Every structure is written in C-alpha cells, then in structure tokens.
C-alpha cells in the first residue's frame, strides 16, 4: 500500500505549520528543510483535507488508514480472490 516515510510525524507536522505560518514560499521552506517541494506540498494538502477543508471524495489520513486496514482484512478473509 505504500512505504513508510523516512520523516517522522512530528517533522511533517512542524513543516506544515511552518508553511501555514510563514511568509516564505513553499519552495524556500522545502529547500531549508531538505525535502522536495512536491513532498512538502503533499503534506500541506493532506493537512488541509484532515482539517475538513478537502474537496468531496478526498480521504482524510484516518480514512486512508481505515481503507488499508479493511483491504488487508478483506484479503485475509477471502484468500485466492483477486481484485
């Protein structure tokens, strides 16, 4: 389903807060933090969704985690069935 991030949840949270509360561009903040601009943009967008500001159909982090859990459970309960 995806790979584990090399950045801690605290680092990602702090980076998003920096973007939200800074006058600097996302490009500059990403460079200062040593992450790609697209990575930082993804974190900021997911935070927006998690705060209830997403578009219809966009999944919150909790919903994504639940979907992963349910897919794993479904695969366990229905062995041999492929999607």
C-alpha positions as CSV (number, residue, x, y, z in Angstrom):
1,X,0.0,0.0,0.0
2,X,2.8,2.5,0.3
3,X,6.0,2.8,2.1
4,X,6.9,4.1,5.5
5,X,8.0,7.7,5.5
6,X,11.6,8.5,6.4
7,X,10.3,11.6,8.0
8,X,8.7,11.5,11.5
9,X,5.1,12.6,12.0
10,X,6.5,15.4,14.2
11,X,8.8,16.6,11.4
12,X,5.9,16.6,8.9
13,X,3.6,18.4,11.4
14,X,6.2,21.0,12.1
15,X,6.9,21.5,8.4
16,X,3.2,22.0,7.6
17,X,2.9,24.5,10.5
18,X,5.9,26.4,9.1
19,X,4.2,26.7,5.7
20,X,1.0,27.7,7.2
21,X,2.5,30.4,9.5
22,X,5.3,31.7,7.3
23,X,5.6,34.4,4.7
24,X,8.3,32.4,2.9
25,X,7.5,30.4,-0.2
26,X,6.9,26.7,-0.1
27,X,9.9,26.3,-2.4
28,X,12.2,28.1,0.1
29,X,10.8,26.2,3.1
30,X,11.3,22.9,1.4
31,X,14.9,23.8,0.5
32,X,15.6,24.9,4.1
33,X,14.1,21.6,5.4
34,X,15.9,19.4,2.9
35,X,12.7,18.0,1.4
36,X,11.3,18.2,-2.1
37,X,8.7,20.9,-2.8
38,X,6.3,18.2,-4.0
39,X,6.7,16.2,-0.8
40,X,6.0,19.3,1.3
41,X,3.1,20.2,-0.9
42,X,1.6,16.7,-0.3
43,X,1.9,17.1,3.4
44,X,0.2,20.6,3.3
45,X,-2.6,19.3,1.1
46,X,-3.2,16.3,3.3
47,X,-3.3,18.6,6.4
48,X,-5.9,20.7,4.6
49,X,-8.0,17.6,4.0
50,X,-7.6,16.4,7.6
51,X,-8.8,19.8,8.8
52,X,-12.0,19.3,6.9
53,X,-11.1,21.6,4.0
54,X,-10.8,19.0,1.3
55,X,-12.9,18.5,-1.8
56,X,-15.7,15.9,-1.8
57,X,-14.2,12.5,-2.1
58,X,-10.7,13.4,-0.7
59,X,-9.8,11.0,2.1
60,X,-8.5,12.1,5.4
61,X,-5.5,10.3,6.9
62,X,-7.8,8.4,9.2
63,X,-9.9,7.3,6.3
64,X,-6.9,6.2,4.3
65,X,-5.6,4.1,7.3
66,X,-9.1,2.5,7.7
67,X,-9.2,1.7,4.0
68,X,-5.8,0.0,4.2
69,X,-6.9,-2.0,7.3
70,X,-10.1,-3.0,5.6
71,X,-8.4,-4.1,2.4
72,X,-5.9,-6.2,4.4
73,X,-8.8,-7.8,6.4
74,X,-10.7,-8.5,3.2
75,X,-7.6,-10.1,1.6
76,X,-7.2,-12.3,4.8
77,X,-10.9,-13.3,4.8
78,X,-11.1,-14.0,1.1
79,X,-7.9,-15.9,0.2
80,X,-7.4,-16.6,-3.5
81,X,-9.8,-13.8,-4.6
82,X,-8.0,-11.1,-6.6
83,X,-9.3,-7.6,-7.3
